[in-house]
Amino acid sequence: MASLMQEKAGQLAASVPTADRQAEATGLRERLAVIFAAASEAKQAPVQDTAEIDELDGQLYLMMRDFFEAGHDPGRADPASLTTAQA
């Protein structure tokens, strides 16, 4: 927008404060960069959370599977697997 305003400054009315708007452009760009970076980071957080939840869900599944096997066939279940978490 700043380059467009600079390009078309001659076509705008004298009452339009083009110089003031040009001076504000740098500060606005910096603030927008911060906002867009924060938005991008916020979008990544659910992906990271989902990966952690999937990992914990897998560990929980393995523990439940071990308990299920222990309850249905005590002769084949490994008691050590019931007391230690599997990574």
C-alpha positions in Angstrom: 0.0 0.0 0.0 2.9 2.4 0.8 4.4 1.9 -2.6 1.0 2.4 -4.3 0.5 5.6 -2.4 3.9 6.8 -3.3 3.3 6.0 -7.0 -0.1 7.7 -7.1 0.7 10.7 -4.8 0.6 13.1 -7.7 -3.0 12.1 -8.5 -4.3 12.5 -5.0 -5.7 15.8 -3.6 -3.4 18.1 -1.8 -5.4 17.6 1.4 -4.5 13.9 1.5 -1.6 13.5 4.0 0.5 11.1 1.9 3.8 12.0 3.7 2.3 11.2 7.1 0.9 7.9 5.8 4.3 7.0 4.3 6.0 7.7 7.6 3.5 5.4 9.4 4.1 2.5 6.9 7.3 1.2 8.5 5.8 0.9 12.0 2.7 -0.7 10.6 4.7 -3.3 8.7 6.7 -4.2 11.9 3.5 -4.6 14.0 1.8 -6.6 11.3 4.8 -8.9 11.1 4.5 -9.6 14.8 0.8 -10.2 14.6 1.2 -12.6 11.6 4.1 -14.5 13.4 1.9 -14.9 16.5 -1.0 -16.1 14.5 1.3 -18.7 12.7 2.6 -19.9 16.1 -0.9 -20.2 17.4 -1.9 -22.4 14.4 1.0 -24.7 15.2 0.1 -25.3 18.8 -2.9 -27.6 18.1 -0.7 -29.7 15.8 1.9 -30.1 18.6 -0.8 -30.8 21.2 -2.4 -33.4 18.9 1.0 -35.2 18.5 1.4 -35.4 22.2 -2.1 -36.6 22.7 -1.6 -39.3 20.1 1.6 -40.5 21.8 -0.1 -40.7 25.2 -3.1 -42.4 23.6 -0.8 -45.0 22.2 0.8 -45.7 25.6 -2.6 -46.0 27.2 -3.7 -48.4 24.5 -0.7 -50.6 25.2 -1.4 -50.7 28.9 -5.1 -51.5 28.3 -4.1 -54.3 25.9 -1.7 -55.8 28.5 -4.4 -55.8 31.2 -6.9 -57.3 28.7 -4.5 -60.1 27.9 -3.7 -60.7 31.5 -7.4 -61.0 32.4 -8.2 -63.5 29.5 -5.2 -65.7 29.6 -3.2 -65.4 32.9 -0.9 -68.2 31.8 0.5 -66.2 28.9 0.5 -62.7 30.3 3.9 -61.2 31.3 3.4 -59.7 34.8 6.4 -57.4 34.3 4.6 -55.6 31.4 1.7 -54.8 33.8 3.9 -52.9 36.2 6.1 -50.9 33.9 5.1 -48.3 31.4 6.0 -49.1 27.8 7.7 -46.2 25.9 
